[in-house]
Amino acid sequence: MRYKFSELTPEIVRLADMSLDGYRIDPELYTQYDVKRGLRDINGNGVVAGLTNISTIKVLDMGDGMPNHGDGKLYYRGIDVEDIVAGFIKEKRFGFEETVYLLLFGKMPSESELHEFGKILAEFRELPSNFMRDVIMKAPTDNMMNTLAKSVLSLYSYDDKANDISIPNVLRQSIELITLFPVISAYAYHAYKYARLGGSLFIHSPQPELSIAENLLYMLREDRSYTELEARILDLALVLHAEHGGGNNSTFTVHVVSSSGTDTYSAIAAALGSLKGPKHGGANIKVVMMIDDMKQNVKDWTNEEEVKAYLRKLLHKEAFDRAGLIYGMGHAVYSQSDPRAKVFKGFVEKLSSEKGRHEEFALYSLVERLAPEVIAEERRIYKGVCANVDFYSGFVYRMLGIPDELFTPLFATARIAGWSAHRIEELINSNKIIRPAYKAISPMREYTDMENRID
């Protein structure tokens, strides 16, 4: 019988089982050799691997001597993200474009600078001729992150200066990718829906006068309509996801890959591969799926004891995906509060009222309050646990009518701003390839001739 592509044959299963013992590492060895698993120490502090000007993550000192115990703060280029948000909301502007400007150029733009930058973004917001037909429509998949990565790598073929890593050229490539990510994401979903789900194919060209958030909704919706609140909350989500330090998995990937001297398209495609993972950019999908399961299994959404009982089942691997996790709760750095979730929550409540989904918002709020209590009771933890930004973002995207398949591409649409800034920073400041050490623990063995090997 001939092998079929993607088939998991009994022979492959047997070989995998046979090889497992050669991969396992005794967890005690990590302590013995003082290896920081995940590049974090026992207190959750990251191993310092570099320096950056782009963003700062802080945990305020509560004066109790506990590491990572206070409220979290996030700064873009030294400016408190909460102040950035308050500023553009007060002046009734969309904030993502000026956040991109701040991250790329290190300063807040003046009105004229922002206007000029908006024109540049609009001019670059056009895919190469026949790109939709030749790339996006070919082999559509239900995973938009794969289509996004495929499209980014394909753009290399259309760029006459693809391998030029001079800063002006990398900046040009970065701006193009920043402005094209929403277009590719929207078109990729429409192509998938048309080819796999039998829906109608409609393609709306982005409008130069609209913000990135507005264009996303404009391109995704068949009737091209949206409310001001919808667009402003999506814009806020993009701002809050735009950057989060050099050590998060996808941004560190950008640093590592960029340090090899490779091209922009390869570096960003690698970051997309990282962000796709459910432990990183895919977390918000897990949150909404978990809440969906909770709504099916908790009769009274307002009953604290019922909700607590379900949360305990999650931790005991008796509910949802049986992974033992309460998704959206906890963060590698923040313990008492994630500033992004704190900013987001008030606007989420407004949107839930507009959409008539206040009961669901109340359930999310209840889980946010009860989960830290349950986790503290059930698990030995060295710091507090709080809701992270992923806890609410999926709920927001659901209320905006954005399909689940686009949750992580929306994260990428925001984080490409930070990735681009970090790539430029790596190229300017480092002339060494990033190469950490791994300690070899395999015992030494003698080579055995074929005739003396045993099956």
C-alpha positions as CSV (number, residue, x, y, z in Angstrom):
1,M,0.0,0.0,0.0
2,R,1.5,3.3,-1.0
3,Y,2.1,6.0,1.6
4,K,-0.3,9.0,1.5
5,F,0.9,12.4,2.5
6,S,0.1,13.3,6.1
7,E,-0.7,9.7,7.0
8,L,0.7,8.6,10.4
9,T,1.7,5.0,9.6
10,P,2.2,2.2,12.2
11,E,5.9,2.2,11.3
12,I,6.3,5.9,12.2
13,V,4.5,5.4,15.5
14,R,6.8,2.4,16.3
15,L,9.9,4.4,15.5
16,A,8.7,7.3,17.6
17,D,8.0,5.1,20.6
18,M,11.4,3.5,20.2
19,S,13.2,6.8,20.2
20,L,11.5,8.4,23.2
21,D,14.0,7.3,25.9
22,G,16.8,9.0,23.9
23,Y,15.1,12.4,24.3
24,R,13.9,12.4,27.9
25,I,15.9,14.5,30.4
26,D,15.6,14.1,34.1
27,P,14.0,17.4,35.4
28,E,16.4,17.2,38.4
29,L,19.3,17.8,36.1
30,Y,18.1,21.4,35.4
31,T,18.4,22.2,39.1
32,Q,21.7,20.3,39.4
33,Y,23.3,22.3,36.6
34,D,21.5,25.5,37.4
35,V,19.9,25.7,34.0
36,K,17.2,28.3,33.7
37,R,14.3,26.5,32.0
38,G,12.5,28.8,29.6
39,L,15.4,31.3,30.4
40,R,13.7,32.2,33.6
41,D,14.9,31.7,37.2
42,I,13.0,30.1,40.1
43,N,11.3,33.5,40.9
44,G,10.1,33.9,37.3
45,N,12.7,36.6,36.4
46,G,14.0,36.4,32.9
47,V,17.7,35.8,32.2
48,V,19.0,39.0,30.7
49,A,19.9,38.3,27.1
50,G,20.1,41.8,25.7
51,L,19.4,45.5,26.0
52,T,16.5,47.5,24.4
53,N,15.2,51.0,24.1
54,I,11.9,50.0,22.7
55,S,9.7,49.0,25.7
56,T,9.9,48.5,29.4
57,I,7.9,46.1,31.5
58,K,7.9,46.9,35.2
59,V,6.4,45.4,38.3
60,L,5.9,48.0,41.0
61,D,7.6,47.5,44.4
62,M,5.0,46.9,47.0
63,G,7.5,47.2,49.8
64,D,6.9,43.6,51.0
65,G,10.1,42.1,49.7
66,M,8.3,39.8,47.4
67,P,9.6,39.5,43.8
68,N,7.2,40.4,41.0
69,H,4.5,41.1,43.6
70,G,3.2,44.6,42.6
71,D,1.0,46.0,39.9
72,G,2.4,45.8,36.4
73,K,3.3,48.8,34.2
74,L,4.2,48.9,30.5
75,Y,6.0,51.7,28.7
76,Y,6.6,52.2,25.0
77,R,9.8,54.1,24.4
78,G,9.6,55.2,28.1
79,I,6.0,56.5,27.9
80,D,3.4,54.8,30.0
81,V,1.0,52.9,27.7
82,E,-1.9,53.9,29.9
83,D,-1.0,57.6,29.2
84,I,-0.7,56.9,25.5
85,V,-4.2,55.4,25.4
86,A,-5.7,58.1,27.6
87,G,-4.2,60.7,25.2
88,F,-5.6,59.5,21.9
89,I,-9.0,58.6,23.5
90,K,-9.3,62.1,25.0
91,E,-8.6,63.7,21.6
92,K,-10.9,61.1,19.9
93,R,-8.2,59.8,17.5
94,F,-7.2,56.4,16.5
95,G,-4.0,55.4,18.2
96,F,-2.4,52.5,16.5
97,E,-0.7,54.5,13.7
98,E,1.0,56.9,16.2
99,T,2.0,53.9,18.3
100,V,3.7,52.4,15.3
101,Y,5.5,55.7,14.7
102,L,6.6,55.9,18.3
103,L,8.0,52.3,18.3
104,L,9.8,52.7,15.0
105,F,11.2,56.2,15.5
106,G,11.4,56.6,19.2
107,K,9.2,59.7,19.6
108,M,5.6,60.7,19.5
109,P,4.7,62.3,16.1
110,S,3.5,65.8,15.7
111,E,0.2,66.3,13.9
112,S,2.0,66.9,10.6
113,E,4.4,64.0,11.1
114,L,1.5,61.7,11.9
115,H,-0.4,62.9,8.8
116,E,2.6,62.3,6.6
117,F,3.2,58.8,8.1
118,G,-0.5,58.0,7.5
119,K,0.0,58.9,3.8
120,I,3.0,56.6,3.6
121,L,1.1,53.7,5.1
122,A,-1.8,54.2,2.7
123,E,0.5,54.3,-0.3
124,F,2.2,51.0,0.7
125,R,-1.1,49.3,1.4
126,E,-1.3,47.6,-2.0
127,L,-0.3,44.0,-2.7
128,P,1.8,43.2,-5.9
129,S,-0.2,42.4,-9.0
130,N,-2.0,39.1,-9.0
131,F,-0.7,38.3,-5.4
132,M,-4.2,37.5,-4.3
133,R,-4.7,35.0,-7.2
134,D,-1.2,33.5,-7.2
135,V,-0.4,33.3,-3.5
136,I,-3.4,33.8,-1.2
137,M,-5.9,31.8,-3.2
138,K,-3.5,28.9,-3.7
139,A,-3.8,26.0,-1.2
140,P,-6.0,27.9,1.3
141,T,-5.9,26.6,4.9
142,D,-8.0,26.9,8.0
143,N,-5.0,28.3,9.8
144,M,-4.6,31.9,8.7
145,M,-1.2,32.2,10.5
146,N,0.2,29.7,8.0
147,T,-1.2,31.7,5.1
148,L,0.2,34.9,6.6
149,A,3.7,33.3,6.9
150,K,3.4,31.9,3.4
151,S,2.5,35.3,2.0
152,V,5.3,37.0,3.9
153,L,7.9,34.6,2.4
154,S,6.3,35.0,-1.0
155,L,6.7,38.8,-0.9
156,Y,10.5,38.1,-0.9
157,S,10.1,37.1,-4.6
158,Y,8.5,40.4,-5.4
159,D,11.2,42.6,-3.7
160,D,14.1,43.6,-5.9
161,K,16.1,44.4,-2.7
162,A,14.9,41.5,-0.6
163,N,18.4,40.7,0.8
164,D,19.5,44.3,1.5
165,I,19.6,44.7,5.3
166,S,20.6,48.4,5.3
167,I,18.5,50.3,7.8
168,P,16.6,52.4,5.2
169,N,15.7,49.3,3.2
170,V,14.7,47.3,6.3
171,L,12.6,50.2,7.4
172,R,10.9,50.3,4.0
173,Q,10.2,46.6,4.2
174,S,8.9,46.9,7.8
175,I,6.4,49.6,6.9
176,E,5.2,47.6,3.9
177,L,4.6,44.6,6.1
178,I,2.9,46.6,8.9
179,T,0.4,48.1,6.5
180,L,-0.1,44.8,4.5
181,F,-0.7,42.4,7.4
182,P,-4.3,43.5,7.8
183,V,-4.9,43.2,4.1
184,I,-3.4,39.7,3.8
185,S,-5.2,38.5,6.9
186,A,-8.6,39.6,5.7
187,Y,-8.1,38.3,2.2
188,A,-6.7,35.0,3.5
189,Y,-9.9,34.4,5.6
190,H,-12.2,35.2,2.6
191,A,-10.2,32.8,0.4
192,Y,-10.5,30.1,3.0
193,K,-14.2,30.7,3.5
194,Y,-14.8,30.6,-0.2
195,A,-12.7,27.5,-1.0
196,R,-13.4,25.4,2.1
197,L,-16.7,26.6,3.5
198,G,-18.5,27.5,0.3
199,G,-19.1,31.1,1.1
200,S,-19.3,34.0,-1.3
201,L,-16.0,35.6,-2.2
202,F,-15.9,39.3,-1.7
203,I,-12.8,41.4,-1.7
204,H,-12.9,45.0,-0.5
205,S,-9.9,47.1,-1.3
206,P,-8.6,49.1,1.8
207,Q,-9.4,52.8,1.8
208,P,-6.6,55.3,2.1
209,E,-8.6,57.7,4.4
210,L,-9.3,54.9,7.0
211,S,-7.2,53.8,9.9
212,I,-5.8,50.3,10.1
213,A,-8.5,49.3,12.6
214,E,-11.3,50.8,10.4
215,N,-9.9,49.1,7.3
216,L,-9.8,45.7,9.0
217,L,-13.5,45.9,9.8
218,Y,-14.2,47.4,6.3
219,M,-12.4,44.6,4.6
220,L,-13.8,41.8,6.7
221,R,-17.5,42.7,6.6
222,E,-19.6,42.1,3.5
223,D,-21.5,45.3,4.0
224,R,-18.3,47.2,4.9
225,S,-20.0,48.9,7.9
226,Y,-19.0,49.3,11.5
227,T,-19.7,51.5,14.5
228,E,-17.3,54.0,15.9
229,L,-17.1,52.1,19.2
230,E,-16.2,48.9,17.3
231,A,-13.4,50.5,15.4
232,R,-12.1,52.3,18.5
233,I,-12.0,49.2,20.6
234,L,-10.2,47.2,17.8
235,D,-7.7,50.1,17.5
236,L,-7.2,49.9,21.3
237,A,-6.6,46.2,21.0
238,L,-3.9,46.8,18.4
239,V,-2.2,49.4,20.5
240,L,-2.1,47.1,23.6
241,H,-0.7,44.2,21.6
242,A,1.9,46.2,19.6
243,E,4.9,45.5,21.8
244,H,5.9,43.7,24.9
245,G,9.6,43.7,25.5
246,G,12.4,41.9,23.7
247,G,12.0,38.7,25.7
248,N,8.6,37.5,24.6
249,N,8.9,34.4,22.5
250,S,8.2,35.9,19.0
251,T,10.2,39.1,19.6
252,F,13.2,37.1,20.9
253,T,12.8,35.0,17.7
254,V,13.2,38.2,15.7
255,H,16.3,39.1,17.5
256,V,17.8,35.6,17.2
257,V,17.0,35.2,13.5
258,S,18.0,38.8,12.6
259,S,21.4,38.3,14.3
260,S,22.2,35.8,11.6
261,G,22.0,38.5,9.0
262,T,19.0,37.1,7.2
263,D,16.4,39.0,5.3
264,T,13.4,40.8,6.7
265,Y,10.8,38.3,5.3
266,S,12.6,35.3,6.8
267,A,12.8,37.0,10.2
268,I,9.2,38.0,10.3
269,A,8.0,34.6,9.0
270,A,10.0,33.0,11.9
271,A,8.2,35.3,14.4
272,L,4.9,34.3,12.9
273,G,5.7,30.7,13.5
274,S,6.4,31.5,17.2
275,L,3.3,33.6,17.7
276,K,1.1,30.8,16.2
277,G,1.7,28.6,19.2
278,P,-1.1,28.2,21.8
279,K,1.3,29.2,24.6
280,H,1.8,32.6,22.9
281,G,-0.4,34.2,20.4
282,G,-3.0,31.4,20.3
283,A,-3.9,31.8,24.0
284,N,-7.0,34.0,23.4
285,I,-8.6,31.3,21.3
286,K,-8.1,28.9,24.2
287,V,-9.8,31.4,26.5
288,V,-13.0,31.7,24.5
289,M,-13.1,28.0,23.9
290,M,-12.7,27.4,27.7
291,I,-15.5,29.9,28.4
292,D,-17.7,28.3,25.8
293,D,-17.2,25.0,27.7
294,M,-17.9,26.7,31.0
295,K,-21.1,28.1,29.7
296,Q,-22.2,24.6,28.8
297,N,-21.3,23.1,32.1
298,V,-22.1,25.8,34.7
299,K,-25.9,26.1,35.1
300,D,-25.8,29.4,37.0
301,W,-23.2,31.8,35.7
302,T,-23.6,34.0,38.7
303,N,-23.1,31.2,41.3
304,E,-19.6,31.6,42.7
305,E,-19.4,28.1,44.1
306,E,-20.4,26.6,40.7
307,V,-17.9,28.6,38.9
308,K,-15.2,27.8,41.5
309,A,-16.0,24.1,41.1
310,Y,-15.5,24.3,37.4
311,L,-12.2,26.2,37.8
312,R,-11.0,23.4,40.1
313,K,-11.9,20.8,37.5
314,L,-9.8,22.7,35.0
315,L,-6.8,22.6,37.3
316,H,-7.4,18.9,38.0
317,K,-7.5,18.1,34.3
318,E,-11.1,17.1,34.5
319,A,-12.7,19.8,32.3
320,F,-12.3,21.4,28.8
321,D,-9.0,20.2,27.2
322,R,-7.7,18.5,30.4
323,A,-4.5,20.5,30.2
324,G,-4.7,21.6,33.8
325,L,-4.7,25.3,32.9
326,I,-7.0,28.2,33.4
327,Y,-6.3,30.1,30.1
328,G,-5.9,33.8,30.2
329,M,-4.8,33.7,33.9
330,G,-1.2,34.3,34.8
331,H,1.8,35.9,33.2
332,A,5.6,35.4,33.2
333,V,6.1,38.9,34.5
334,Y,2.9,40.4,35.9
335,S,1.5,39.0,39.1
336,Q,-1.1,41.5,40.6
337,S,-2.2,43.1,37.3
338,D,-1.5,43.2,33.6
339,P,-1.8,46.9,32.6
340,R,-3.1,45.9,29.2
341,A,-5.9,43.9,30.6
342,K,-6.7,46.7,33.1
343,V,-7.0,49.3,30.3
344,F,-8.9,47.0,28.1
345,K,-11.5,45.9,30.6
346,G,-13.5,49.1,30.8
347,F,-13.9,49.3,27.0
348,V,-14.9,45.6,26.8
349,E,-17.7,46.4,29.2
350,K,-18.9,49.2,27.0
351,L,-18.9,46.9,23.9
352,S,-20.7,44.1,25.8
353,S,-23.5,46.6,26.6
354,E,-23.8,47.7,23.0
355,K,-23.9,44.1,21.8
356,G,-26.3,42.9,24.5
357,R,-23.8,40.5,26.0
358,H,-23.4,41.9,29.5
359,E,-24.1,38.5,31.1
360,E,-21.1,37.0,29.3
361,F,-19.0,40.0,30.4
362,A,-20.2,39.4,34.0
363,L,-19.0,35.7,33.7
364,Y,-15.6,36.8,32.5
365,S,-15.3,39.3,35.3
366,L,-16.3,36.6,37.8
367,V,-13.7,34.2,36.5
368,E,-11.1,36.9,36.6
369,R,-11.9,37.5,40.3
370,L,-12.2,33.9,41.4
371,A,-9.5,32.2,39.4
372,P,-6.6,33.6,41.4
373,E,-8.3,32.4,44.6
374,V,-8.7,28.9,43.3
375,I,-5.2,28.7,41.8
376,A,-3.7,29.9,45.2
377,E,-5.7,27.1,47.0
378,E,-4.8,24.4,44.5
379,R,-1.3,25.2,43.5
380,R,1.9,26.2,45.2
381,I,2.8,29.5,43.5
382,Y,5.6,31.9,44.2
383,K,3.7,35.0,43.1
384,G,0.2,36.3,42.5
385,V,-1.8,35.4,39.4
386,C,-3.8,37.9,37.4
387,A,-5.7,38.1,34.1
388,N,-3.5,38.8,31.1
389,V,-4.6,40.7,28.0
390,D,-5.5,37.5,26.2
391,F,-8.3,36.9,28.8
392,Y,-10.5,39.6,27.2
393,S,-9.2,40.0,23.7
394,G,-10.9,36.9,22.3
395,F,-14.2,37.9,23.8
396,V,-13.8,41.3,22.1
397,Y,-13.1,39.8,18.8
398,R,-16.1,37.5,19.1
399,M,-18.3,40.6,19.8
400,L,-16.9,42.3,16.8
401,G,-17.9,39.3,14.7
402,I,-14.3,38.5,13.9
403,P,-13.9,34.8,13.1
404,D,-11.8,32.7,15.5
405,E,-9.4,31.9,12.7
406,L,-8.3,35.6,12.7
407,F,-7.6,36.0,16.4
408,T,-3.9,35.2,16.2
409,P,-3.4,37.1,12.9
410,L,-4.9,40.2,14.6
411,F,-2.2,39.7,17.3
412,A,0.4,39.6,14.6
413,T,-1.1,42.7,12.9
414,A,-0.4,44.5,16.1
415,R,2.9,42.9,17.1
416,I,4.6,43.4,13.7
417,A,5.1,47.0,14.9
418,G,7.3,45.8,17.8
419,W,8.9,43.1,15.8
420,S,10.0,45.6,13.2
421,A,11.5,48.0,15.8
422,H,13.4,45.1,17.5
423,R,14.7,43.9,14.2
424,I,16.1,47.3,13.4
425,E,17.5,47.6,16.9
426,E,19.3,44.2,16.5
427,L,20.8,45.2,13.2
428,I,22.1,48.5,14.4
429,N,23.6,47.3,17.7
430,S,24.7,43.7,17.3
431,N,27.4,42.2,15.2
432,K,27.3,38.8,16.9
433,I,25.0,35.9,16.1
434,I,23.0,34.9,19.1
435,R,24.1,31.5,20.3
436,P,23.4,30.4,23.9
437,A,25.0,27.3,25.3
438,Y,23.3,23.9,25.9
439,K,25.0,21.5,28.3
440,A,25.3,18.0,26.9
441,I,24.4,15.2,29.3
442,S,24.4,12.2,27.1
443,P,26.9,9.5,28.2
444,M,29.8,8.8,25.9
445,R,29.6,5.5,24.0
446,E,31.8,3.5,21.7
447,Y,31.0,3.1,18.0
448,T,29.6,-0.4,17.2
449,D,30.2,-2.2,13.9
450,M,27.0,-3.2,12.0
451,E,27.6,-6.9,12.6
452,N,27.6,-6.4,16.3
453,R,24.5,-4.2,16.6
454,I,21.4,-5.7,18.2
455,D,17.8,-5.1,17.0
